[in-house]
């Protein structure tokens, strides 16, 4: 399960930290995901009203973004490897 984003605010000089509704678009961009549509379709919550970028949230997002973007890359590589192995087997016969 995905971790919730952190929201920081100050009240009377005291810093308050709470969980947020979603990650800001700036945090998604810094983590390497530029499309809000892809983020929402993959289950990452996005709060477009937030403008702040917290480094803790970016660090939480980086492994999630890697998981979101990796399957596309690995599928194409696996297909090409299988075809080359099959071609080698056919050439040996």
Secondary structure, DSSP 8 states (H G I E B T S, - for coil): -----EEEEEETTEEEEEE-SSB-HHHHHHHT---HHHHHHTT--B-TT-----HHHHHHHHHHHHHHHHHHHHHHHHHHHHHHHHHHHHHH-
